[in-house]
Amino acid sequence: MVKWGLSATILAPTQDILRFAAHHIELGAHRLYIYLDDDNQDAFNHLKKHPKVRVQTCDATYWKQQGGRPVKHQVRQTKNATHAYNRRPEVDWLIHMDADEFLVPDQSVSERLVALDTKQQHARVRPMEVLGGSDNAFKAYLPPGSNRAKIVRATYPTFGAYVKGGFLSHVAGKLFVRTGLPDIQVRIHNAFQSGQMLANAVELPEIELAHCHAKSWEAWRATYAYRLEKGSYRADLKPAMTPEKGGMTLHEMFKHLEATEGEDGLRAFYDEVIGDSPDMRARLQAHGLLREVDLNLDALMAKHFPNGAV
């Protein structure tokens, strides 16, 4: 059977790290290459004991060996993902993920990968985004097409023009890359070979990527300022709709919302686009976009890291 694994650069509480690891070990990951973005000795000790995990603390010594610590976390992710890919292969396929992302297959991940053509170099999984305040409800990925904009506007009548595919975070998903290819650089959503982006990735609709981007109003508000300046709402990202058609980037939209409506405006955005409610579920259900998945993370953490629970 084909072996697969993942790499992740993580700055998170220990239990979140262990939940992420346990979920993917349960799915059959043969190897997890986890790079701790700070000196989390507690997480390191738990992970180090598991035979499926290779854990690295990204301290000053590590970054000196890598030519220096990048300031931007996105660049650190890229360098670590590439480092994991270029080490001695222990898996046939490798995917780079974040700690708030969880693969959700409708069959074995290995079975889906082994079914790919032997010449296929990479395969893409698309995200579904959690509804804030829910443990099990997600909005599904809406593929590009003539109806996407219409559906998004109907589902999010006030803010739909500013959220690509109805998602607050990425719609690009993440990429499985076959190991053993020369001169590969792994980036957050794509991979490059000899400086050229790998094209024509096959889609894996049987595997969804549950993205827990905003677990609650409090969690979203706590990360909002960072994401606005340095993360997924930063100024250099493209808008969902071109400015000629009235579009704004998320960064511009949020800045405008803050200036005109303040905290009430941000809460209104959260309630319409992110937060779980009967109305939100009904809007998603009307277009076949509601997914309900029990990740069962605490139970899996207790199973694979029995000493990690509080």
C-alpha positions as CSV (number, residue, x, y, z in Angstrom):
1,M,0.0,0.0,0.0
2,V,1.2,3.5,-0.8
3,K,2.6,5.5,2.1
4,W,1.7,9.1,2.7
5,G,2.7,11.8,5.2
6,L,2.5,15.5,6.0
7,S,4.7,18.4,7.0
8,A,3.5,21.3,9.2
9,T,5.1,24.3,10.8
10,I,3.2,24.9,14.0
11,L,2.8,27.7,16.6
12,A,0.0,26.5,18.8
13,P,-0.9,25.2,22.2
14,T,0.3,21.6,22.9
15,Q,-3.2,20.1,22.8
16,D,-4.0,21.6,19.4
17,I,-0.8,20.2,18.1
18,L,-1.5,16.7,19.5
19,R,-5.1,16.8,18.2
20,F,-3.8,17.6,14.7
21,A,-1.2,14.8,14.9
22,A,-3.6,12.2,16.3
23,H,-6.2,12.8,13.6
24,H,-3.8,12.2,10.8
25,I,-2.1,9.2,12.5
26,E,-5.6,7.7,12.8
27,L,-6.1,8.3,9.1
28,G,-3.1,6.2,8.3
29,A,-0.3,8.7,7.8
30,H,3.0,6.9,7.8
31,R,5.0,9.9,8.8
32,L,4.4,13.4,10.3
33,Y,7.2,15.9,9.9
34,I,6.3,18.6,12.5
35,Y,8.4,21.8,12.8
36,L,7.7,23.6,16.1
37,D,7.9,27.4,15.4
38,D,8.7,28.1,19.0
39,D,10.4,26.2,21.9
40,N,7.4,24.1,23.0
41,Q,9.1,21.5,25.0
42,D,5.9,19.9,26.2
43,A,4.7,19.3,22.7
44,F,8.1,18.2,21.6
45,N,8.3,15.5,24.3
46,H,4.9,14.0,23.4
47,L,5.6,14.0,19.7
48,K,9.1,12.7,20.0
49,K,7.8,9.5,21.7
50,H,5.5,8.6,18.8
51,P,7.0,6.3,16.1
52,K,5.1,8.0,13.3
53,V,6.4,11.5,14.1
54,R,9.6,13.3,13.3
55,V,9.6,16.6,15.3
56,Q,12.0,19.5,15.0
57,T,12.2,22.6,17.2
58,C,13.0,25.5,15.0
59,D,15.5,27.2,17.3
60,A,18.5,29.4,16.5
61,T,20.7,26.4,15.8
62,Y,18.2,25.0,13.3
63,W,17.7,28.3,11.5
64,K,21.5,28.9,11.3
65,Q,21.8,25.5,9.5
66,Q,19.0,26.6,7.1
67,G,20.7,29.9,6.3
68,G,18.8,32.2,8.7
69,R,15.3,32.5,10.1
70,P,12.9,34.2,7.8
71,V,10.8,37.0,9.3
72,K,7.5,36.0,7.6
73,H,5.9,32.9,8.9
74,Q,4.8,32.0,5.3
75,V,8.4,31.8,4.3
76,R,9.3,29.7,7.3
77,Q,6.5,27.3,6.3
78,T,7.8,27.1,2.8
79,K,11.4,26.4,3.9
80,N,10.3,23.8,6.3
81,A,7.9,22.1,3.9
82,T,10.7,22.0,1.3
83,H,13.1,20.7,4.0
84,A,10.7,17.8,4.8
85,Y,10.3,17.0,1.1
86,N,14.0,16.9,0.4
87,R,15.0,14.6,3.3
88,R,15.4,10.9,2.7
89,P,12.0,9.8,1.5
90,E,10.0,7.7,4.0
91,V,6.7,8.2,2.2
92,D,5.5,8.0,-1.4
93,W,3.3,11.2,-1.1
94,L,3.8,14.3,1.1
95,I,1.4,17.1,1.8
96,H,2.1,20.4,3.6
97,M,-0.7,21.5,6.0
98,D,-1.5,23.9,8.8
99,A,-2.4,22.7,12.3
100,D,-6.0,23.9,11.9
101,E,-6.5,21.7,8.8
102,F,-7.7,18.1,8.9
103,L,-8.0,15.7,6.0
104,V,-11.5,14.2,5.7
105,P,-11.5,11.3,3.2
106,D,-14.5,9.3,2.2
107,Q,-12.2,6.3,1.8
108,S,-8.6,5.5,2.8
109,V,-6.2,8.2,1.8
110,S,-3.7,5.6,0.7
111,E,-6.3,3.9,-1.5
112,R,-7.1,7.2,-3.2
113,L,-3.5,8.0,-3.8
114,V,-2.6,4.5,-5.1
115,A,-5.4,4.8,-7.7
116,L,-3.7,7.8,-9.3
117,D,-1.8,7.3,-12.6
118,T,1.9,6.5,-11.9
119,K,2.9,9.5,-14.0
120,Q,0.8,11.9,-11.9
121,Q,3.1,14.1,-9.8
122,H,0.7,16.0,-7.6
123,A,-2.9,16.0,-6.5
124,R,-5.0,18.7,-4.9
125,V,-7.5,18.5,-2.0
126,R,-10.0,21.4,-1.6
127,P,-11.0,22.9,1.7
128,M,-14.3,23.1,3.6
129,E,-14.5,25.9,6.2
130,V,-15.8,25.5,9.7
131,L,-18.8,27.5,10.9
132,G,-17.7,29.5,13.9
133,G,-19.1,28.1,17.2
134,S,-19.7,24.6,15.7
135,D,-17.7,21.5,16.3
136,N,-19.0,19.6,13.2
137,A,-20.6,22.0,10.6
138,F,-18.6,23.2,7.6
139,K,-19.3,25.1,4.4
140,A,-18.3,23.1,1.4
141,Y,-15.9,24.2,-1.4
142,L,-17.8,25.8,-4.4
143,P,-15.9,25.2,-7.7
144,P,-15.3,28.1,-10.1
145,G,-18.0,28.5,-12.7
146,S,-20.8,30.6,-14.0
147,N,-22.9,30.0,-11.0
148,R,-20.3,30.6,-8.2
149,A,-20.8,34.4,-7.9
150,K,-24.6,34.0,-8.0
151,I,-24.6,31.4,-5.3
152,V,-22.2,33.3,-3.1
153,R,-24.2,36.5,-3.4
154,A,-27.4,34.7,-2.5
155,T,-25.8,33.0,0.5
156,Y,-24.0,36.1,1.8
157,P,-26.1,39.1,0.5
158,T,-24.1,41.8,2.2
159,F,-20.6,40.6,2.0
160,G,-20.6,38.0,-0.7
161,A,-18.8,40.2,-3.2
162,Y,-15.7,40.2,-1.0
163,V,-15.3,36.5,-0.1
164,K,-14.0,34.2,-2.8
165,G,-16.2,31.2,-3.1
166,G,-17.9,32.2,0.2
167,F,-14.7,31.4,2.1
168,L,-12.9,33.8,4.4
169,S,-9.6,31.9,4.0
170,H,-8.1,30.0,1.0
171,V,-10.0,28.1,-1.6
172,A,-6.8,26.7,-3.2
173,G,-6.5,23.9,-0.8
174,K,-3.3,21.9,-0.3
175,L,-1.2,19.7,-2.5
176,F,0.0,16.1,-2.3
177,V,3.3,15.8,-4.1
178,R,4.8,12.5,-5.1
179,T,8.2,12.2,-3.4
180,G,11.5,11.6,-5.2
181,L,11.2,14.4,-7.7
182,P,14.3,16.5,-8.3
183,D,14.7,20.2,-7.5
184,I,11.3,20.6,-5.8
185,Q,10.3,23.6,-3.7
186,V,7.1,23.3,-1.7
187,R,5.0,26.4,-1.1
188,I,1.8,26.8,0.9
189,H,-0.6,26.0,-1.8
190,N,1.6,24.9,-4.7
191,A,4.9,23.2,-5.6
192,F,7.6,24.3,-8.0
193,Q,10.2,22.2,-9.9
194,S,13.3,24.0,-11.3
195,G,11.5,27.3,-10.7
196,Q,8.4,26.4,-12.6
197,M,5.1,25.7,-10.8
198,L,3.8,22.2,-11.2
199,A,0.7,22.4,-13.4
200,N,-2.4,20.3,-14.0
201,A,-2.8,18.9,-10.5
202,V,-5.5,16.2,-10.4
203,E,-8.4,17.0,-8.1
204,L,-9.2,14.7,-5.2
205,P,-12.9,15.4,-4.4
206,E,-13.1,12.3,-2.3
207,I,-10.7,13.9,0.2
208,E,-11.8,17.2,1.8
209,L,-9.7,19.5,3.9
210,A,-11.6,20.6,7.0
211,H,-10.2,24.1,7.7
212,C,-10.9,25.4,11.2
213,H,-10.1,29.0,10.3
214,A,-12.4,30.7,12.9
215,K,-13.7,28.5,15.7
216,S,-15.7,31.2,17.4
217,W,-16.3,35.0,17.5
218,E,-13.7,35.3,20.3
219,A,-11.1,33.2,18.5
220,W,-11.7,35.1,15.2
221,R,-11.5,38.5,16.9
222,A,-8.3,37.5,18.7
223,T,-6.5,36.7,15.5
224,Y,-8.1,39.4,13.3
225,A,-5.5,42.1,13.7
226,Y,-2.6,39.7,12.9
227,R,-4.3,38.3,9.9
228,L,-5.2,41.8,8.7
229,E,-1.5,42.9,8.7
230,K,0.4,39.7,8.1
231,G,-1.9,36.8,7.5
232,S,-4.8,35.8,5.2
233,Y,-6.4,39.3,5.1
234,R,-3.2,41.2,4.4
235,A,-3.1,44.0,1.8
236,D,-1.2,42.2,-1.0
237,L,-3.7,39.5,-1.6
238,K,-6.1,39.7,-4.6
239,P,-9.8,40.5,-4.3
240,A,-12.6,38.1,-5.0
241,M,-13.9,40.5,-7.7
242,T,-11.9,43.0,-9.7
243,P,-12.0,46.6,-8.7
244,E,-13.5,47.4,-12.1
245,K,-16.6,45.4,-11.0
246,G,-16.7,47.0,-7.6
247,G,-14.6,44.5,-5.8
248,M,-12.3,45.2,-2.8
249,T,-9.7,43.0,-1.2
250,L,-10.6,41.6,2.2
251,H,-8.0,44.0,3.7
252,E,-9.7,47.0,2.1
253,M,-13.2,45.8,3.0
254,F,-12.2,45.2,6.6
255,K,-10.5,48.6,6.9
256,H,-13.6,50.3,5.4
257,L,-15.9,48.3,7.8
258,E,-13.8,49.3,10.8
259,A,-13.8,53.0,9.8
260,T,-17.5,53.2,9.1
261,E,-19.1,50.7,11.5
262,G,-16.5,49.7,14.0
263,E,-16.9,46.6,16.2
264,D,-20.6,46.3,15.2
265,G,-19.5,46.0,11.5
266,L,-17.0,43.3,12.3
267,R,-19.7,41.4,14.2
268,A,-22.2,41.7,11.4
269,F,-19.6,40.3,9.0
270,Y,-18.9,37.4,11.3
271,D,-22.6,36.6,11.8
272,E,-23.3,36.6,8.0
273,V,-20.1,34.9,6.7
274,I,-18.7,32.8,9.5
275,G,-20.9,32.1,12.5
276,D,-23.0,29.0,13.0
277,S,-26.7,29.5,13.1
278,P,-29.9,27.9,11.9
279,D,-30.1,30.6,9.2
280,M,-26.6,30.0,8.1
281,R,-27.1,26.3,7.8
282,A,-30.3,26.8,5.9
283,R,-28.6,29.1,3.4
284,L,-25.8,26.6,2.9
285,Q,-28.2,23.6,2.7
286,A,-30.2,25.4,0.0
287,H,-27.2,25.1,-2.3
288,G,-25.9,21.7,-1.2
289,L,-23.0,23.4,0.6
290,L,-23.5,22.2,4.2
291,R,-21.2,19.4,5.5
292,E,-21.4,17.9,8.9
293,V,-18.3,16.0,10.1
294,D,-17.4,14.8,13.6
295,L,-13.7,15.0,13.8
296,N,-13.7,13.5,17.3
297,L,-10.3,15.2,18.1
298,D,-10.2,14.8,21.8
299,A,-10.9,11.1,21.7
300,L,-8.2,10.6,19.0
301,M,-5.7,12.6,21.1
302,A,-6.4,10.4,24.1
303,K,-5.9,7.3,22.0
304,H,-2.6,8.3,20.3
305,F,-1.2,10.6,23.0
306,P,-2.7,9.3,26.3
307,N,-0.5,11.4,28.4
308,G,-1.3,14.6,26.5
309,A,-4.7,15.3,27.8
310,V,-5.1,17.8,30.7
